[in-house]
Amino acid sequence: MKTTLIASAMAAAVSFAATGAAFAGPAAVPGFDHEKCYGVAKAGKNDCAAGSHSCAGQSNKSFDKTAYVYLPKGECEKLAGGSLTAAK
């Protein structure tokens, strides 16, 4: 059950990242209770970021600690490398 929930959360995050990448800005804020999770997005699959860019889908490095994806509240810190704050 837990694995299914995490897989579903990651699928939702990738879906939002892909949708947001079509626009020149951050991904739309999801309609579910969410949090920004830094350090877990694959290259080009981020919802937004601080630092070198600010648009969805523009991260050129996987697991960038300044790029985030939206995840359901409470899921981020369950993932290896997941953080609720961006690295400086």
All heavy atoms as an XYZ file, in Angstrom:
608
protein
N       0.827     -1.194      0.000
C       0.000      0.000      0.000
C       0.872      1.260      0.000
O       0.640      2.168     -0.765
C      -0.930     -0.048      1.215
C      -1.756      1.188      1.390
S      -3.069      1.218      0.166
C      -3.986      2.581      0.716
N       1.891      1.282      0.888
C       2.773      2.441      0.986
C       3.530      2.659     -0.327
O       3.658      3.779     -0.789
C       3.746      2.236      2.144
C       4.612      3.419      2.440
C       5.462      3.154      3.666
C       6.337      4.323      4.006
N       7.145      4.064      5.184
N       4.016      1.557     -0.925
C       4.731      1.656     -2.195
C       3.814      2.187     -3.282
O       4.224      3.024     -4.086
C       5.280      0.271     -2.599
O       6.105     -0.210     -1.543
C       6.086      0.352     -3.872
N       2.575      1.742     -3.302
C       1.603      2.213     -4.287
C       1.338      3.701     -4.118
O       1.279      4.443     -5.101
C       0.281      1.427     -4.163
O       0.561      0.043     -4.319
C      -0.711      1.865     -5.208
N       1.207      4.153     -2.862
C       0.970      5.571     -2.598
C       2.142      6.423     -3.075
O       1.948      7.439     -3.730
C       0.726      5.800     -1.103
C       0.515      7.253     -0.681
C      -0.722      7.830     -1.352
C       0.379      7.339      0.821
N       3.357      5.989     -2.780
C       4.540      6.752     -3.199
C       4.656      6.750     -4.723
O       4.933      7.786     -5.326
C       5.808      6.202     -2.531
C       5.756      6.505     -1.028
C       7.071      6.788     -3.151
C       6.831      5.861     -0.211
N       4.405      5.608     -5.349
C       4.447      5.537     -6.814
C       3.398      6.460     -7.427
O       3.668      7.152     -8.408
C       4.235      4.099     -7.286
N       2.211      6.500     -6.836
C       1.156      7.387     -7.325
C       1.548      8.847     -7.161
O       1.298      9.670     -8.040
C      -0.158      7.132     -6.581
O      -0.616      5.845     -6.839
N       2.165      9.170     -6.034
C       2.603     10.543     -5.789
C       3.658     10.963     -6.802
O       3.623     12.072     -7.331
C       3.151     10.682     -4.368
N       4.598     10.083     -7.087
C       5.640     10.409     -8.062
C       5.039     10.537     -9.465
O       5.431     11.418    -10.220
C       6.748      9.345     -8.042
C       7.575      9.372     -6.764
S       8.318     10.973     -6.381
C       9.480     11.135     -7.727
N       4.091      9.687     -9.805
C       3.432      9.796    -11.112
C       2.702     11.125    -11.232
O       2.755     11.784    -12.275
C       2.464      8.630    -11.322
N       2.043     11.538    -10.158
C       1.359     12.833    -10.172
C       2.362     13.960    -10.331
O       2.132     14.912    -11.085
C       0.550     13.021     -8.895
N       3.479     13.866     -9.640
C       4.509     14.908     -9.727
C       5.056     15.012    -11.143
O       5.219     16.108    -11.677
C       5.634     14.616     -8.732
N       5.332     13.875    -11.759
C       5.839     13.878    -13.139
C       4.782     14.442    -14.072
O       5.088     15.217    -14.976
C       6.275     12.455    -13.561
C       6.561     12.384    -15.046
C       7.494     12.032    -12.765
N       3.535     14.089    -13.852
C       2.445     14.605    -14.680
C       2.358     16.126    -14.590
O       2.236     16.810    -15.598
C       1.126     13.975    -14.246
O       0.057     14.561    -14.923
N       2.427     16.655    -13.366
C       2.387     18.106    -13.191
C       3.604     18.759    -13.820
O       3.506     19.816    -14.430
C       2.310     18.486    -11.710
C       0.947     18.309    -11.130
C       0.726     17.371    -10.142
C      -0.127     19.072    -11.566
C      -0.533     17.191     -9.604
C      -1.391     18.903    -11.040
C      -1.590     17.956    -10.049
N       4.770     18.132    -13.698
C       5.983     18.699    -14.286
C       5.865     18.752    -15.804
O       6.228     19.741    -16.432
C       7.208     17.891    -13.866
N       5.363     17.685    -16.407
C       5.224     17.656    -17.862
C       4.221     18.700    -18.331
O       4.427     19.371    -19.340
C       4.786     16.257    -18.307
N       3.135     18.865    -17.613
C       2.134     19.873    -17.955
C       2.707     21.270    -17.827
O       2.533     22.108    -18.698
C       0.894     19.748    -17.043
O       0.388     18.429    -17.186
C      -0.172     20.748    -17.410
N       3.424     21.517    -16.755
C       4.011     22.835    -16.518
C       5.094     23.190    -17.506
O       5.329     24.351    -17.799
N       5.778     22.178    -18.044
C       6.874     22.435    -18.971
C       6.389     23.099    -20.261
O       7.156     23.757    -20.940
C       7.602     21.135    -19.286
N       5.118     22.943    -20.586
C       4.581     23.540    -21.800
C       4.453     25.058    -21.669
O       4.341     25.764    -22.653
C       3.220     22.938    -22.124
N       4.475     25.569    -20.468
C       4.353     26.994    -20.207
C       5.701     27.551    -19.770
O       6.513     26.836    -19.231
C       3.315     27.237    -19.101
C       1.998     26.576    -19.385
C       1.649     25.404    -18.755
C       1.127     27.112    -20.301
C       0.447     24.775    -19.027
C      -0.083     26.501    -20.578
C      -0.422     25.325    -19.945
N       5.937     28.813    -19.993
C       7.214     29.433    -19.630
C       7.160     29.963    -18.204
O       7.341     31.138    -17.962
C       7.548     30.532    -20.619
N       6.901     29.108    -17.248
C       6.831     29.510    -15.853
C       6.683     28.303    -14.972
O       6.823     27.180    -15.420
N       6.413     28.543    -13.712
C       6.236     27.416    -12.794
C       4.988     26.613    -13.134
O       4.054     27.123    -13.742
C       6.089     28.071    -11.427
C       6.154     29.528    -11.619
C       6.318     29.824    -13.072
N       4.988     25.354    -12.722
C       3.816     24.506    -12.920
C       2.650     25.037    -12.088
O       2.859     25.696    -11.062
C       4.142     23.074    -12.511
N       1.464     24.742    -12.521
C       0.274     25.150    -11.772
C       0.270     24.472    -10.403
O       0.682     23.331    -10.269
C      -0.978     24.760    -12.538
N      -0.193     25.197     -9.404
C      -0.301     24.640     -8.062
C      -1.373     23.556     -8.088
O      -2.475     23.784     -8.596
C      -0.653     25.747     -7.040
C      -0.874     25.160     -5.659
C       0.434     26.812     -7.014
N      -1.058     22.366     -7.574
C      -2.039     21.273     -7.627
C      -3.235     21.526     -6.721
O      -3.152     22.292     -5.757
C      -1.243     20.059     -7.144
C      -0.119     20.619     -6.362
C       0.184     21.961     -6.947
N      -4.325     20.854     -7.006
C      -5.554     21.009     -6.241
C      -5.600     20.184     -4.970
O      -6.515     20.319     -4.185
N      -4.616     19.330     -4.749
C      -4.583     18.525     -3.531
C      -3.695     19.187     -2.484
O      -2.916     20.082     -2.800
C      -4.117     17.093     -3.827
C      -2.781     17.003     -4.536
C      -1.585     17.029     -3.821
C      -2.729     16.869     -5.914
C      -0.365     16.935     -4.464
C      -1.511     16.774     -6.582
C      -0.325     16.803     -5.841
N      -3.821     18.755     -1.218
C      -2.991     19.271     -0.133
C      -1.554     18.847     -0.424
O      -1.243     17.653     -0.446
C      -3.477     18.705      1.207
C      -2.897     19.428      2.401
O      -2.343     20.534      2.234
O      -3.010     18.886      3.516
N      -0.681     19.786     -0.703
C       0.644     19.488     -1.245
C       1.772     20.157     -0.468
O       1.551     20.982      0.402
C       0.697     19.942     -2.700
C       0.577     21.442     -2.822
N      -0.654     22.065     -2.791
C       1.503     22.421     -2.927
C      -0.458     23.379     -2.887
N       0.842     23.608     -2.971
N       2.987     19.769     -0.868
C       4.197     20.423     -0.386
C       5.201     20.435     -1.534
O       5.107     19.617     -2.452
C       4.762     19.692      0.832
C       5.122     18.242      0.588
C       5.353     17.461      1.872
O       5.039     17.974      2.951
O       5.839     16.319      1.784
N       6.119     21.377     -1.485
C       7.198     21.424     -2.462
C       8.297     20.497     -1.955
O       8.752     20.622     -0.825
C       7.751     22.839     -2.599
C       6.767     23.811     -3.198
C       7.353     25.211     -3.237
C       6.356     26.196     -3.811
N       6.883     27.566     -3.813
N       8.713     19.560     -2.785
C       9.739     18.594     -2.408
C      10.975     18.820     -3.272
O      10.935     18.638     -4.487
C       9.210     17.176     -2.575
S      10.320     15.927     -1.912
N      12.043     19.230     -2.632
C      13.305     19.517     -3.313
C      14.203     18.278     -3.328
O      14.211     17.494     -2.390
C      14.038     20.649     -2.591
C      13.319     21.970     -2.640
C      12.344     22.288     -1.695
C      13.611     22.899     -3.627
C      11.682     23.505     -1.734
C      12.945     24.123     -3.674
C      11.988     24.413     -2.726
O      11.340     25.614     -2.768
N      14.978     18.139     -4.390
C      16.005     17.099     -4.459
C      15.545     15.740     -4.950
O      16.308     14.789     -4.865
N      14.345     15.618     -5.494
C      13.864     14.310     -5.947
C      13.499     14.270     -7.429
O      13.262     13.193     -7.969
C      12.668     13.816     -5.098
C      13.069     13.631     -3.648
C      11.481     14.739     -5.210
N      13.460     15.402     -8.093
C      13.033     15.446     -9.499
C      14.148     14.993    -10.434
O      15.319     15.295    -10.214
C      12.599     16.856     -9.877
N      13.775     14.299    -11.482
C      14.731     13.956    -12.532
C      14.938     15.185    -13.409
O      14.107     16.088    -13.436
C      14.201     12.801    -13.369
C      14.189     11.502    -12.601
C      14.157     10.349    -13.552
C      14.346      9.090    -12.749
N      14.917      8.034    -13.523
N      16.035     15.211    -14.128
C      16.338     16.326    -15.023
C      15.162     16.577    -15.965
O      14.614     15.644    -16.553
C      17.591     16.032    -15.832
N      14.745     17.832    -16.050
C      13.656     18.213    -16.944
C      12.268     17.885    -16.440
O      11.289     18.109    -17.137
N      12.143     17.364    -15.236
C      10.840     16.963    -14.695
C      10.453     17.771    -13.458
O       9.557     17.391    -12.728
C      10.851     15.468    -14.329
C      11.153     14.559    -15.488
C      10.078     14.635    -16.537
C      10.358     13.666    -17.666
N       9.387     13.753    -18.731
N      11.119     18.885    -13.217
C      10.826     19.717    -12.047
C       9.602     20.593    -12.285
O       9.248     20.878    -13.418
C      12.034     20.591    -11.712
C      12.381     21.546    -12.829
O      12.587     21.148    -13.969
N      12.437     22.828    -12.514
N       8.952     20.996    -11.189
C       7.815     21.913    -11.289
C       8.280     23.358    -11.256
O       7.646     24.231    -11.825
C       6.807     21.657    -10.169
C       6.014     20.377    -10.393
O       5.847     19.972    -11.554
O       5.564     19.781     -9.400
N       9.367     23.625    -10.597
C       9.967     24.952    -10.556
C      11.269     24.858     -9.776
O      11.648     23.783     -9.342
C       9.015     25.955     -9.906
S       9.355     27.654    -10.399
N      11.954     25.971     -9.606
C      13.224     25.937     -8.889
C      13.697     27.316     -8.494
O      13.217     28.320     -9.003
C      14.293     25.278     -9.747
N      14.632     27.321     -7.586
C      15.351     28.548     -7.236
C      16.719     28.451     -7.902
O      17.137     27.380     -8.306
C      15.502     28.620     -5.716
N      17.405     29.550     -8.010
C      18.758     29.489     -8.549
C      18.854     29.851    -10.015
O      18.400     30.902    -10.435
N      19.385     28.943    -10.811
C      19.733     29.248    -12.198
C      18.547     29.369    -13.148
O      18.700     29.864    -14.250
C      20.697     28.190    -12.726
O      20.065     26.923    -12.746
N      17.365     28.909    -12.758
C      16.174     29.022    -13.599
C      14.943     29.043    -12.705
O      15.028     28.753    -11.527
C      16.086     27.871    -14.604
C      16.088     26.531    -13.951
N      14.966     25.984    -13.396
C      17.088     25.660    -13.719
C      15.259     24.817    -12.869
N      16.557     24.597    -13.044
N      13.813     29.402    -13.278
C      12.592     29.465    -12.466
C      11.399     28.812    -13.141
O      10.281     29.002    -12.717
C      12.267     30.924    -12.150
O      12.008     31.632    -13.338
N      11.650     28.063    -14.188
C      10.531     27.499    -14.936
C      10.472     25.989    -14.836
O      11.482     25.319    -14.676
C      10.641     27.882    -16.406
S      10.500     29.651    -16.674
N       9.269     25.471    -14.938
C       9.037     24.031    -14.907
C       9.767     23.357    -16.056
O       9.829     23.887    -17.164
C       7.547     23.747    -14.988
N      10.339     22.206    -15.776
C      10.984     21.416    -16.816
C      12.350     21.900    -17.235
O      12.921     21.366    -18.175
N      12.927     22.880    -16.554
C      14.210     23.423    -16.991
C      15.416     22.914    -16.206
O      16.539     23.254    -16.529
C      14.190     24.945    -16.944
C      13.290     25.536    -17.987
C      13.395     27.047    -18.038
O      13.977     27.673    -17.168
N      12.822     27.623    -19.062
N      15.211     22.096    -15.216
C      16.339     21.559    -14.470
C      17.141     20.652    -15.386
O      16.588     19.793    -16.066
C      15.842     20.768    -13.261
O      16.927     20.229    -12.547
N      18.440     20.843    -15.428
C      19.272     20.015    -16.305
C      20.049     18.962    -15.521
O      20.917     18.302    -16.072
C      20.212     20.877    -17.141
C      21.121     21.738    -16.297
O      21.188     21.580    -15.083
N      21.833     22.639    -16.931
N      19.737     18.809    -14.241
C      20.436     17.861    -13.388
C      19.406     17.095    -12.548
O      18.548     17.705    -11.910
C      21.398     18.643    -12.484
C      22.158     17.829    -11.485
C      23.200     18.695    -10.786
C      22.673     19.115     -9.437
N      23.647     19.869     -8.644
N      19.475     15.783    -12.546
C      18.586     14.978    -11.706
C      18.938     15.184    -10.237
O      20.102     15.351     -9.883
C      18.716     13.495    -12.054
O      18.139     13.236    -13.304
N      17.918     15.172     -9.405
C      18.040     15.291     -7.952
C      18.675     16.615     -7.519
O      19.337     16.692     -6.487
C      18.787     14.086     -7.365
C      18.241     12.782     -7.874
C      18.993     11.965     -8.702
C      16.939     12.397     -7.575
C      18.476     10.783     -9.202
C      16.413     11.217     -8.069
C      17.184     10.407     -8.883
N      18.449     17.655     -8.313
C      18.938     18.999     -8.009
C      18.281     19.469     -6.710
O      17.060     19.481     -6.592
C      18.578     19.934     -9.163
C      19.110     21.340     -9.013
O      19.542     21.707     -7.894
O      19.084     22.067    -10.014
N      19.073     19.859     -5.751
C      18.563     20.246     -4.433
C      17.920     21.639     -4.436
O      17.419     22.087     -3.414
C      19.684     20.176     -3.406
C      20.287     18.795     -3.308
C      20.080     18.215     -1.962
C      20.723     16.871     -1.848
N      19.796     15.793     -1.771
N      17.912     22.322     -5.582
C      17.221     23.612     -5.686
C      15.960     23.511     -6.534
O      15.233     24.482     -6.674
C      18.138     24.710     -6.271
O      18.487     24.373     -7.608
C      19.386     24.899     -5.428
N      15.705     22.337     -7.116
C      14.513     22.122     -7.945
C      13.477     21.340     -7.147
O      13.822     20.440     -6.390
C      14.882     21.353     -9.210
N      12.197     21.699     -7.326
C      11.168     20.977     -6.590
C      10.085     20.423     -7.500
O       9.925     20.842     -8.640
C      10.528     21.841     -5.503
C       9.650     22.986     -5.998
C       8.349     22.764     -6.415
C      10.116     24.287     -6.016
C       7.536     23.805     -6.839
C       9.325     25.339     -6.439
C       8.028     25.092     -6.850
O       7.241     26.131     -7.268
N       9.352     19.466     -6.946
C       8.113     18.953     -7.531
C       7.059     19.003     -6.426
O       7.381     18.952     -5.241
C       8.239     17.503     -8.074
C       9.152     17.450     -9.274
C       8.686     16.546     -7.004
N       5.809     19.134     -6.833
C       4.715     19.084     -5.864
C       4.402     17.625     -5.536
O       4.256     16.798     -6.437
C       3.461     19.737     -6.440
C       3.548     21.230     -6.596
C       3.500     21.811     -7.855
C       3.661     22.056     -5.487
C       3.563     23.187     -8.008
C       3.718     23.438     -5.632
C       3.673     23.994     -6.886
O       3.736     25.354     -7.033
N       4.308     17.321     -4.266
C       3.918     15.998     -3.800
C       2.817     16.145     -2.763
O       2.705     17.197     -2.128
C       5.105     15.272     -3.158
C       6.253     14.871     -4.073
C       7.341     14.164     -3.270
C       5.773     13.958     -5.184
N       2.035     15.078     -2.556
C       1.032     15.144     -1.493
C       1.703     15.421     -0.144
O       2.799     14.925      0.120
C       0.406     13.744     -1.519
C       0.617     13.269     -2.917
C       1.956     13.830     -3.313
N       1.049     16.234      0.671
C       1.590     16.618      1.965
C       1.980     15.381      2.771
O       1.247     14.417      2.837
C       0.575     17.449      2.735
C       1.149     18.170      3.916
C       0.309     19.390      4.220
C       1.014     20.318      5.152
N       1.817     21.305      4.513
N       3.179     15.415      3.340
C       3.686     14.332      4.162
C       4.497     13.283      3.433
O       5.054     12.386      4.054
N       4.612     13.379      2.108
C       5.327     12.352      1.343
C       6.789     12.688      1.081
O       7.602     11.794      0.909
C       4.625     12.097      0.007
C       3.249     11.488      0.153
C       3.275     10.163      0.898
O       4.111      9.297      0.591
O       2.457     10.009      1.826
N       7.151     13.948      1.033
C       8.497     14.351      0.621
C       9.593     13.732      1.469
O      10.544     13.145      0.952
C       8.625     15.877      0.648
S      10.260     16.461      0.129
N       9.485     13.876      2.762
C      10.570     13.422      3.625
C      10.641     11.901      3.736
O      11.580     11.373      4.322
C      10.472     14.101      4.979
C      10.784     15.591      4.843
C      10.732     16.361      6.148
O       9.812     16.112      6.953
O      11.617     17.207      6.335
N       9.701     11.196      3.132
C       9.754      9.736      3.078
C      10.678      9.267      1.958
O      11.073      8.110      1.922
C       8.358      9.147      2.852
C       7.405      9.367      4.012
C       6.042      8.787      3.678
C       5.041      9.051      4.770
N       3.700      8.535      4.406
N      10.988     10.150      1.021
C      11.811      9.802     -0.145
C      13.285     10.098      0.120
O      13.622     11.123      0.723
C      11.347     10.592     -1.366
C       9.890     10.390     -1.767
C       9.547     11.316     -2.926
C       9.641      8.947     -2.162
N      14.149      9.227     -0.343
C      15.583      9.436     -0.203
C      15.961     10.739     -0.892
O      15.641     10.948     -2.054
C      16.353      8.268     -0.800
N      16.614     11.630     -0.186
C      17.041     12.903     -0.752
C      15.995     13.993     -0.718
O      16.269     15.133     -1.058
N      14.767     13.668     -0.329
C      13.689     14.649     -0.309
C      13.854     15.642      0.835
O      14.194     15.279      1.948
N      13.618     16.919      0.529
C      13.723     17.981      1.529
C      12.626     19.017      1.284
O      12.288     19.298      0.140
C      15.092     18.661      1.425
O      15.158     19.776      2.285
N      12.109     19.577      2.355
C      11.078     20.620      2.240
C      11.688     21.997      1.994
O      10.950     22.955      1.779
C      10.207     20.627      3.493
C       9.421     19.334      3.731
C       8.669     19.417      5.065
C       8.452     19.070      2.593
N      13.003     22.092      2.017
C      13.680     23.370      1.758
C      14.744     23.195      0.683
O      15.361     22.126      0.574
C      14.339     23.926      3.041
O      15.258     22.974      3.555
C      13.297     24.245      4.101
N      14.957     24.244     -0.078
C      15.973     24.213     -1.127
C      17.358     24.359     -0.523
O      17.538     25.029      0.491
C      15.730     25.360     -2.119
N      18.325     23.704     -1.151
C      19.716     23.866     -0.746
C      20.194     25.248     -1.156
O      19.695     25.821     -2.125
C      20.576     22.797     -1.404
N      21.117     25.780     -0.424
C      21.652     27.110     -0.757
C      22.952     27.018     -1.470
O      23.664     26.120     -1.464
C      21.806     27.921      0.509
C      20.469     28.147      1.122
C      20.552     29.062      2.307
C      19.192     29.098      2.930
N      18.625     30.208      3.363
